[in-house]
Amino acid sequence: MMITSTNTLSQLQLKLDTISSNIANVDTTGYKRKEANFTDLLVQQFNNQTKASQEIGRLTPNGIRQGTGAKLGQSQLILTQGSLKTTSRSLDAALTKPDLFFSVRVSDESGENIRYTRDGAFFMTPVNGNTDQLMLVTNDGNSVLDEFNRPIVVNGNVTDISMSGNGQIKIETSDRGTQTFELGIVSVKKPQFMEQLGGNLLALPANLNQMNVNAEDILTSLTGGLRGEISMTQGALENSNVDLSKEMSNLIMVQRQYQFQSRAITMADQMQGLVNSIR
């Protein structure tokens, strides 16, 4: 009993961490919640009832199942569309299909890597302090990429910015005319393989080669004729898809399960104490 409860307690803690992360990001733009599912550990079946006629009307399987606890089977990313909020800001963009993500370049301890985000709150920042050359970046300063995974850099004094529904951005300048770019956008078909990082970013798993799956099977870069699959709105941002009431309900349920397993350990300890005290 103690082993079974201890195994389950450690896994319930992981689900608590998942729920806590969802609640903490309820106001994070474009955040996608995670959902934890449990599976049984090793289970042994004892068929103590050999006559099925004696169990007519029984709702559970015949016999006795003795398990060793539960484990976190999968932590799945839920890509349902979040609600949109209008900002009327020309550099804000919201993707209106749940499987679409912007491509950004992130510099970290492992070097420069391509990551993916739903957060479309963009800004223009000078390149190396040169105000005549501006780069499109995210709220965290990560460069936004075009369809060929190149940073979007504008030359000249920006006067107006417009975006179309297929991910095209036109930037007008007072001295260099209009410069047109295609935002780098990917379609994620298998979100269960994506790794959720900090900073509201997703990435392909580092051990992709060991998972028997190709990057092309997980996501597709929308270039050329595939640009028609993009759906985007300017002047709006996507809210997170976290339902706070549901997360609070899940939190209460997990806490009750945690208390139940803790109580089982206490009872097992008391029973062992009684047995040891028998003379």
Secondary structure, DSSP 4 states (H G I P E B T S, - for coil): -HHHHHHHHHHHHHHHHHHHHHHHTTTSTT---EEEEEEE-SEEEE-----GGGGTT-SS-SSEEEE--EEEEEEEE--PPPPEEE---TTBEEE-STTEEEEEEEEETTEEEEEEE---B-EEEEETTEEEEEEEE-TTSPEEBBTTS-B-EEES-EEEEEE-TTSEEEEEETTTEEEEEEB-EEEES-GGGPEEETTTEEE--TTGGGGT--HHHHEEE--GGGGGG--EEETEEEPP---HHHHHHHHHHHHHHHHHHHHHHHHHHHHHHHHHH--
